[in-house]
Amino acid sequence: MSCICDFCSDPNVSWQYPARSFVAYVLDGIAGESVGAWAACDVCHDLIEKDDRSGLAAHSIDSLIRVHPEFQLAREELSREMERLHGSFLGSRRGEPINLIAQFRA
């Protein structure tokens, strides 16, 4: 099973953050749900542990715009929404992060 960082889409995931499920967005009457734990790369993990929410959102948006440069025009709005989504995640977080690399080696 392959996994990507739920924050920036990096394919090198090292961490898992237990979380309860929550409604992530509602758009035109359609709801999207975040279900369970979130995966994180080392960069996002460090930002989360430092409680650098604006840095986490900026890193996530930078990663998104590298893949979709056309989104640059909506950067400010995307940043606000990313910070809102990450805030919802942080409010739903349950427990300490799990180091998947260490767990795999054990």
N, CA, C and O atoms as a GROMACS GRO file, in nm:
protein
  424
    1MET      N    1   0.084  -0.117   0.000
    1MET     CA    2   0.000   0.000   0.000
    1MET      C    3   0.089   0.124   0.000
    1MET      O    4   0.179   0.135   0.083
    2SER      N    5   0.064   0.216  -0.091
    2SER     CA    6   0.140   0.340  -0.093
    2SER      C    7   0.062   0.446  -0.019
    2SER      O    8  -0.061   0.439  -0.006
    3CYS      N    9   0.135   0.545   0.029
    3CYS     CA   10   0.074   0.649   0.111
    3CYS      C   11   0.143   0.780   0.079
    3CYS      O   12   0.262   0.783   0.050
    4ILE      N   13   0.068   0.889   0.085
    4ILE     CA   14   0.129   1.021   0.068
    4ILE      C   15   0.093   1.106   0.190
    4ILE      O   16  -0.003   1.077   0.262
    5CYS      N   17   0.172   1.209   0.212
    5CYS     CA   18   0.147   1.301   0.322
    5CYS      C   19   0.011   1.368   0.300
    5CYS      O   20  -0.016   1.423   0.193
    6ASP      N   21  -0.072   1.364   0.401
    6ASP     CA   22  -0.205   1.426   0.392
    6ASP      C   23  -0.199   1.579   0.396
    6ASP      O   24  -0.300   1.645   0.374
    7PHE      N   25  -0.083   1.634   0.423
    7PHE     CA   26  -0.067   1.778   0.431
    7PHE      C   27  -0.009   1.835   0.302
    7PHE      O   28  -0.058   1.936   0.251
    8CYS      N   29   0.096   1.772   0.248
    8CYS     CA   30   0.165   1.828   0.130
    8CYS      C   31   0.177   1.732   0.013
    8CYS      O   32   0.231   1.769  -0.091
    9SER      N   33   0.129   1.610   0.028
    9SER     CA   34   0.133   1.506  -0.076
    9SER      C   35   0.271   1.450  -0.104
    9SER      O   36   0.291   1.384  -0.207
   10ASP      N   37   0.367   1.472  -0.016
   10ASP     CA   38   0.500   1.412  -0.030
   10ASP      C   39   0.484   1.260  -0.021
   10ASP      O   40   0.410   1.211   0.065
   11PRO      N   41   0.551   1.184  -0.108
   11PRO     CA   42   0.537   1.038  -0.104
   11PRO      C   43   0.618   0.971   0.008
   11PRO      O   44   0.605   0.850   0.029
   12ASN      N   45   0.699   1.047   0.080
   12ASN     CA   46   0.782   0.990   0.186
   12ASN      C   47   0.718   1.015   0.323
   12ASN      O   48   0.750   1.112   0.392
   13VAL      N   49   0.629   0.926   0.360
   13VAL     CA   50   0.556   0.937   0.486
   13VAL      C   51   0.632   0.864   0.596
   13VAL      O   52   0.673   0.749   0.579
   14SER      N   53   0.650   0.933   0.708
   14SER     CA   54   0.719   0.874   0.823
   14SER      C   55   0.634   0.872   0.949
   14SER      O   56   0.667   0.804   1.046
   15TRP      N   57   0.524   0.947   0.949
   15TRP     CA   58   0.446   0.967   1.069
   15TRP      C   59   0.297   0.944   1.044
   15TRP      O   60   0.247   0.964   0.934
   16GLN      N   61   0.229   0.903   1.150
   16GLN     CA   62   0.084   0.890   1.147
   16GLN      C   63   0.029   0.963   1.270
   16GLN      O   64   0.076   0.943   1.382
   17TYR      N   65  -0.072   1.047   1.246
   17TYR     CA   66  -0.136   1.121   1.354
   17TYR      C   67  -0.276   1.066   1.376
   17TYR      O   68  -0.363   1.084   1.290
   18PRO      N   69  -0.299   0.999   1.489
   18PRO     CA   70  -0.434   0.950   1.517
   18PRO      C   71  -0.532   1.069   1.524
   18PRO      O   72  -0.501   1.173   1.582
   19ALA      N   73  -0.648   1.051   1.466
   19ALA     CA   74  -0.749   1.157   1.466
   19ALA      C   75  -0.887   1.095   1.452
   19ALA      O   76  -0.903   0.988   1.394
   20ARG      N   77  -0.984   1.164   1.508
   20ARG     CA   78  -1.122   1.118   1.487
   20ARG      C   79  -1.169   1.174   1.352
   20ARG      O   80  -1.114   1.273   1.303
   21SER      N   81  -1.266   1.112   1.294
   21SER     CA   82  -1.320   1.157   1.166
   21SER      C   83  -1.396   1.288   1.184
   21SER      O   84  -1.453   1.313   1.291
   22PHE      N   85  -1.397   1.371   1.080
   22PHE     CA   86  -1.468   1.499   1.085
   22PHE      C   87  -1.507   1.541   0.944
   22PHE      O   88  -1.449   1.495   0.846
   23VAL      N   89  -1.605   1.630   0.935
   23VAL     CA   90  -1.644   1.686   0.806
   23VAL      C   91  -1.536   1.787   0.767
   23VAL      O   92  -1.514   1.886   0.837
   24ALA      N   93  -1.470   1.761   0.655
   24ALA     CA   94  -1.357   1.845   0.613
   24ALA      C   95  -1.403   1.966   0.533
   24ALA      O   96  -1.342   2.073   0.541
   25TYR      N   97  -1.510   1.950   0.456
   25TYR     CA   98  -1.562   2.062   0.377
   25TYR      C   99  -1.705   2.035   0.335
   25TYR      O  100  -1.749   1.920   0.331
   26VAL      N  101  -1.777   2.141   0.304
   26VAL     CA  102  -1.910   2.132   0.244
   26VAL      C  103  -1.910   2.231   0.130
   26VAL      O  104  -1.885   2.350   0.149
   27LEU      N  105  -1.938   2.182   0.010
   27LEU     CA  106  -1.938   2.265  -0.110
   27LEU      C  107  -2.061   2.232  -0.192
   27LEU      O  108  -2.079   2.118  -0.236
   28ASP      N  109  -2.144   2.331  -0.213
   28ASP     CA  110  -2.267   2.312  -0.290
   28ASP      C  111  -2.349   2.194  -0.240
   28ASP      O  112  -2.404   2.117  -0.318
   29GLY      N  113  -2.356   2.182  -0.108
   29GLY     CA  114  -2.437   2.076  -0.048
   29GLY      C  115  -2.372   1.940  -0.044
   29GLY      O  116  -2.435   1.843  -0.001
   30ILE      N  117  -2.248   1.930  -0.087
   30ILE     CA  118  -2.176   1.803  -0.084
   30ILE      C  119  -2.069   1.812   0.024
   30ILE      O  120  -1.988   1.904   0.024
   31ALA      N  121  -2.069   1.715   0.115
   31ALA     CA  122  -1.973   1.714   0.225
   31ALA      C  123  -1.862   1.614   0.197
   31ALA      O  124  -1.885   1.505   0.143
   32GLY      N  125  -1.741   1.653   0.234
   32GLY     CA  126  -1.626   1.564   0.227
   32GLY      C  127  -1.581   1.535   0.369
   32GLY      O  128  -1.571   1.626   0.451
   33GLU      N  129  -1.553   1.410   0.397
   33GLU     CA  130  -1.517   1.370   0.532
   33GLU      C  131  -1.371   1.327   0.539
   33GLU      O  132  -1.322   1.257   0.450
   34SER      N  133  -1.304   1.368   0.644
   34SER     CA  134  -1.172   1.317   0.676
   34SER      C  135  -1.194   1.199   0.769
   34SER      O  136  -1.258   1.212   0.873
   35VAL      N  137  -1.141   1.084   0.731
   35VAL     CA  138  -1.167   0.962   0.806
   35VAL      C  139  -1.039   0.913   0.873
   35VAL      O  140  -0.944   0.871   0.807
   36GLY      N  141  -1.037   0.919   1.004
   36GLY     CA  142  -0.928   0.861   1.082
   36GLY      C  143  -0.797   0.937   1.077
   36GLY      O  144  -0.793   1.059   1.060
   37ALA      N  145  -0.690   0.861   1.092
   37ALA     CA  146  -0.554   0.914   1.106
   37ALA      C  147  -0.508   0.987   0.980
   37ALA      O  148  -0.554   0.960   0.870
   38TRP      N  149  -0.414   1.080   1.002
   38TRP     CA  150  -0.350   1.152   0.892
   38TRP      C  151  -0.204   1.110   0.884
   38TRP      O  152  -0.138   1.091   0.986
   39ALA      N  153  -0.154   1.096   0.762
   39ALA     CA  154  -0.014   1.066   0.738
   39ALA      C  155   0.064   1.196   0.723
   39ALA      O  156   0.010   1.296   0.676
   40ALA      N  157   0.191   1.194   0.764
   40ALA     CA  158   0.274   1.314   0.754
   40ALA      C  159   0.417   1.278   0.716
   40ALA      O  160   0.472   1.177   0.760
   41CYS      N  161   0.475   1.363   0.633
   41CYS     CA  162   0.618   1.352   0.601
   41CYS      C  163   0.696   1.417   0.716
   41CYS      O  164   0.636   1.475   0.807
   42ASP      N  165   0.828   1.409   0.712
   42ASP     CA  166   0.910   1.466   0.819
   42ASP      C  167   0.896   1.618   0.827
   42ASP      O  168   0.893   1.674   0.937
   43VAL      N  169   0.888   1.686   0.712
   43VAL     CA  170   0.876   1.833   0.712
   43VAL      C  171   0.746   1.874   0.780
   43VAL      O  172   0.747   1.960   0.868
   44CYS      N  173   0.635   1.815   0.740
   44CYS     CA  174   0.505   1.850   0.799
   44CYS      C  175   0.501   1.811   0.946
   44CYS      O  176   0.447   1.885   1.028
   45HIS      N  177   0.557   1.697   0.981
   45HIS     CA  178   0.564   1.655   1.121
   45HIS      C  179   0.636   1.761   1.204
   45HIS      O  180   0.588   1.800   1.311
   46ASP      N  181   0.750   1.808   1.157
   46ASP     CA  182   0.825   1.911   1.230
   46ASP      C  183   0.742   2.037   1.248
   46ASP      O  184   0.742   2.096   1.356
   47LEU      N  185   0.671   2.080   1.143
   47LEU     CA  186   0.588   2.200   1.152
   47LEU      C  187   0.472   2.181   1.250
   47LEU      O  188   0.438   2.272   1.325
   48ILE      N  189   0.412   2.063   1.250
   48ILE     CA  190   0.304   2.033   1.343
   48ILE      C  191   0.355   2.036   1.487
   48ILE      O  192   0.292   2.096   1.574
   49GLU      N  193   0.469   1.972   1.509
   49GLU     CA  194   0.524   1.965   1.645
   49GLU      C  195   0.567   2.103   1.695
   49GLU      O  196   0.568   2.126   1.816
   50LYS      N  197   0.604   2.193   1.605
   50LYS     CA  198   0.640   2.330   1.643
   50LYS      C  199   0.516   2.419   1.654
   50LYS      O  200   0.526   2.536   1.691
   51ASP      N  201   0.400   2.364   1.623
   51ASP     CA  202   0.273   2.438   1.618
   51ASP      C  203   0.284   2.558   1.524
   51ASP      O  204   0.230   2.666   1.551
   52ASP      N  205   0.354   2.538   1.413
   52ASP     CA  206   0.371   2.643   1.311
   52ASP      C  207   0.262   2.625   1.206
   52ASP      O  208   0.287   2.572   1.097
   53ARG      N  209   0.143   2.668   1.239
   53ARG     CA  210   0.028   2.648   1.151
   53ARG      C  211   0.041   2.724   1.020
   53ARG      O  212   0.006   2.672   0.914
   54SER      N  213   0.091   2.846   1.026
   54SER     CA  214   0.107   2.922   0.901
   54SER      C  215   0.216   2.860   0.815
   54SER      O  216   0.204   2.857   0.692
   55GLY      N  217   0.323   2.810   0.876
   55GLY     CA  218   0.428   2.742   0.801
   55GLY      C  219   0.378   2.614   0.737
   55GLY      O  220   0.415   2.581   0.624
   56LEU      N  221   0.295   2.540   0.810
   56LEU     CA  222   0.237   2.416   0.758
   56LEU      C  223   0.148   2.445   0.638
   56LEU      O  224   0.155   2.376   0.536
   57ALA      N  225   0.064   2.548   0.650
   57ALA     CA  226  -0.023   2.585   0.538
   57ALA      C  227   0.059   2.632   0.419
   57ALA      O  228   0.030   2.595   0.306
   58ALA      N  229   0.162   2.714   0.443
   58ALA     CA  230   0.246   2.764   0.334
   58ALA      C  231   0.318   2.650   0.263
   58ALA      O  232   0.325   2.646   0.141
   59HIS      N  233   0.371   2.555   0.341
   59HIS     CA  234   0.439   2.439   0.282
   59HIS      C  235   0.341   2.356   0.198
   59HIS      O  236   0.375   2.312   0.089
   60SER      N  237   0.220   2.336   0.249
   60SER     CA  238   0.119   2.260   0.176
   60SER      C  239   0.081   2.330   0.046
   60SER      O  240   0.071   2.266  -0.059
   61ILE      N  241   0.059   2.461   0.053
   61ILE     CA  242   0.020   2.537  -0.066
   61ILE      C  243   0.136   2.542  -0.167
   61ILE      O  244   0.113   2.528  -0.287
   62ASP      N  245   0.258   2.561  -0.119
   62ASP     CA  246   0.374   2.560  -0.210
   62ASP      C  247   0.382   2.428  -0.286
   62ASP      O  248   0.407   2.426  -0.407
   63SER      N  249   0.360   2.319  -0.215
   63SER     CA  250   0.363   2.186  -0.279
   63SER      C  251   0.252   2.172  -0.382
   63SER      O  252   0.274   2.118  -0.490
   64LEU      N  253   0.134   2.221  -0.348
   64LEU     CA  254   0.020   2.216  -0.441
   64LEU      C  255   0.048   2.298  -0.566
   64LEU      O  256   0.021   2.253  -0.678
   65ILE      N  257   0.102   2.418  -0.550
   65ILE     CA  258   0.126   2.508  -0.663
   65ILE      C  259   0.240   2.458  -0.752
   65ILE      O  260   0.241   2.486  -0.871
   66ARG      N  261   0.335   2.385  -0.694
   66ARG     CA  262   0.441   2.324  -0.778
   66ARG      C  263   0.381   2.228  -0.879
   66ARG      O  264   0.427   2.220  -0.993
   67VAL      N  265   0.279   2.156  -0.838
   67VAL     CA  266   0.214   2.059  -0.926
   67VAL      C  267   0.108   2.126  -1.014
   67VAL      O  268   0.088   2.087  -1.129
   68HIS      N  269   0.041   2.228  -0.959
   68HIS     CA  270  -0.066   2.299  -1.031
   68HIS      C  271  -0.039   2.449  -1.029
   68HIS      O  272  -0.101   2.522  -0.952
   69PRO      N  273   0.053   2.497  -1.113
   69PRO     CA  274   0.089   2.639  -1.110
   69PRO      C  275  -0.030   2.733  -1.136
   69PRO      O  276  -0.026   2.850  -1.098
   70GLU      N  277  -0.132   2.683  -1.200
   70GLU     CA  278  -0.250   2.766  -1.227
   70GLU      C  279  -0.322   2.808  -1.098
   70GLU      O  280  -0.402   2.901  -1.100
   71PHE      N  281  -0.296   2.739  -0.988
   71PHE     CA  282  -0.358   2.773  -0.861
   71PHE      C  283  -0.294   2.894  -0.793
   71PHE      O  284  -0.347   2.944  -0.693
   72GLN      N  285  -0.183   2.941  -0.846
   72GLN     CA  286  -0.115   3.057  -0.787
   72GLN      C  287  -0.211   3.177  -0.774
   72GLN      O  288  -0.203   3.252  -0.677
   73LEU      N  289  -0.299   3.194  -0.870
   73LEU     CA  290  -0.393   3.305  -0.867
   73LEU      C  291  -0.487   3.300  -0.746
   73LEU      O  292  -0.537   3.403  -0.702
   74ALA      N  293  -0.511   3.182  -0.694
   74ALA     CA  294  -0.601   3.165  -0.580
   74ALA      C  295  -0.525   3.137  -0.451
   74ALA      O  296  -0.583   3.087  -0.354
   75ARG      N  297  -0.396   3.169  -0.447
   75ARG     CA  298  -0.310   3.134  -0.334
   75ARG      C  299  -0.366   3.181  -0.199
   75ARG      O  300  -0.370   3.104  -0.104
   76GLU      N  301  -0.408   3.306  -0.190
   76GLU     CA  302  -0.456   3.358  -0.061
   76GLU      C  303  -0.579   3.282  -0.012
   76GLU      O  304  -0.587   3.244   0.105
   77GLU      N  305  -0.675   3.260  -0.101
   77GLU     CA  306  -0.795   3.187  -0.063
   77GLU      C  307  -0.762   3.043  -0.026
   77GLU      O  308  -0.814   2.990   0.073
   78LEU      N  309  -0.675   2.979  -0.104
   78LEU     CA  310  -0.634   2.842  -0.074
   78LEU      C  311  -0.563   2.835   0.061
   78LEU      O  312  -0.583   2.739   0.136
   79SER      N  313  -0.481   2.935   0.091
   79SER     CA  314  -0.410   2.937   0.220
   79SER      C  315  -0.508   2.945   0.336
   79SER      O  316  -0.492   2.875   0.436
   80ARG      N  317  -0.609   3.030   0.324
   80ARG     CA  318  -0.711   3.040   0.430
   80ARG      C  319  -0.783   2.906   0.449
   80ARG      O  320  -0.804   2.861   0.561
   81GLU      N  321  -0.821   2.845   0.337
   81GLU     CA  322  -0.891   2.716   0.346
   81GLU      C  323  -0.801   2.607   0.402
   81GLU      O  324  -0.846   2.522   0.478
   82MET      N  325  -0.672   2.609   0.364
   82MET     CA  326  -0.578   2.510   0.415
   82MET      C  327  -0.560   2.526   0.566
   82MET      O  328  -0.558   2.427   0.639
   83GLU      N  329  -0.549   2.650   0.612
   83GLU     CA  330  -0.536   2.674   0.756
   83GLU      C  331  -0.662   2.629   0.830
   83GLU      O  332  -0.653   2.575   0.940
   84ARG      N  333  -0.779   2.650   0.770
   84ARG     CA  334  -0.904   2.604   0.830
   84ARG      C  335  -0.907   2.451   0.839
   84ARG      O  336  -0.943   2.395   0.943
   85LEU      N  337  -0.869   2.385   0.730
   85LEU     CA  338  -0.868   2.239   0.727
   85LEU      C  339  -0.769   2.184   0.830
   85LEU      O  340  -0.801   2.091   0.904
   86HIS      N  341  -0.650   2.242   0.833
   86HIS     CA  342  -0.550   2.195   0.930
   86HIS      C  343  -0.597   2.220   1.073
   86HIS      O  344  -0.571   2.138   1.162
   87GLY      N  345  -0.666   2.332   1.096
   87GLY     CA  346  -0.723   2.359   1.228
   87GLY      C  347  -0.825   2.254   1.268
   87GLY      O  348  -0.829   2.211   1.383
   88SER      N  349  -0.907   2.212   1.172
   88SER     CA  350  -1.004   2.106   1.199
   88SER      C  351  -0.932   1.975   1.233
   88SER      O  352  -0.973   1.904   1.324
   89PHE      N  353  -0.826   1.946   1.158
   89PHE     CA  354  -0.748   1.826   1.188
   89PHE      C  355  -0.690   1.834   1.330
   89PHE      O  356  -0.703   1.740   1.409
   90LEU      N  357  -0.627   1.947   1.362
   90LEU     CA  358  -0.563   1.961   1.493
   90LEU      C  359  -0.664   1.950   1.606
   90LEU      O  360  -0.633   1.897   1.713
   91GLY      N  361  -0.786   1.998   1.583
   91GLY     CA  362  -0.891   1.984   1.682
   91GLY      C  363  -0.943   1.842   1.694
   91GLY      O  364  -1.006   1.806   1.794
   92SER      N  365  -0.918   1.761   1.593
   92SER     CA  366  -0.964   1.622   1.591
   92SER      C  367  -0.854   1.523   1.625
   92SER      O  368  -0.877   1.403   1.637
   93ARG      N  369  -0.736   1.575   1.641
   93ARG     CA  370  -0.620   1.490   1.670
   93ARG      C  371  -0.639   1.418   1.802
   93ARG      O  372  -0.689   1.475   1.899
   94ARG      N  373  -0.599   1.291   1.804
   94ARG     CA  374  -0.614   1.208   1.924
   94ARG      C  375  -0.481   1.139   1.953
   94ARG      O  376  -0.446   1.040   1.888
   95GLY      N  377  -0.408   1.191   2.048
   95GLY     CA  378  -0.285   1.124   2.091
   95GLY      C  379  -0.162   1.172   2.018
   95GLY      O  380  -0.166   1.262   1.934
   96GLU      N  381  -0.053   1.110   2.054
   96GLU     CA  382   0.079   1.145   2.001
   96GLU      C  383   0.100   1.084   1.863
   96GLU      O  384   0.039   0.983   1.829
   97PRO      N  385   0.188   1.146   1.782
   97PRO     CA  386   0.218   1.089   1.651
   97PRO      C  387   0.292   0.956   1.664
   97PRO      O  388   0.364   0.932   1.761
   98ILE      N  389   0.273   0.873   1.567
   98ILE     CA  390   0.338   0.741   1.563
   98ILE      C  391   0.445   0.745   1.455
   98ILE      O  392   0.417   0.776   1.339
   99ASN      N  393   0.568   0.714   1.493
   99ASN     CA  394   0.679   0.709   1.397
   99ASN      C  395   0.669   0.576   1.323
   99ASN      O  396   0.700   0.471   1.379
  100LEU      N  397   0.626   0.581   1.198
  100LEU     CA  398   0.604   0.459   1.121
  100LEU      C  399   0.734   0.387   1.087
  100LEU      O  400   0.737   0.264   1.079
  101ILE      N  401   0.842   0.462   1.068
  101ILE     CA  402   0.971   0.401   1.036
  101ILE      C  403   1.020   0.319   1.156
  101ILE      O  404   1.060   0.204   1.140
  102ALA      N  405   1.016   0.378   1.275
  102ALA     CA  406   1.060   0.308   1.395
  102ALA      C  407   0.970   0.188   1.423
  102ALA      O  408   1.018   0.081   1.463
  103GLN      N  409   0.840   0.206   1.403
  103GLN     CA  410   0.746   0.096   1.426
  103GLN      C  411   0.771  -0.019   1.329
  103GLN      O  412   0.760  -0.135   1.367
  104PHE      N  413   0.804   0.014   1.204
  104PHE     CA  414   0.829  -0.089   1.103
  104PHE      C  415   0.955  -0.169   1.138
  104PHE      O  416   0.960  -0.290   1.117
  105ARG      N  417   1.056  -0.101   1.192
  105ARG     CA  418   1.183  -0.166   1.224
  105ARG      C  419   1.174  -0.250   1.351
  105ARG      O  420   1.255  -0.340   1.372
  106ALA      N  421   1.075  -0.220   1.435
  106ALA     CA  422   1.066  -0.291   1.565
  106ALA      C  423   1.022  -0.433   1.551
  106ALA      O  424   1.011  -0.504   1.652
   0.00000   0.00000   0.00000
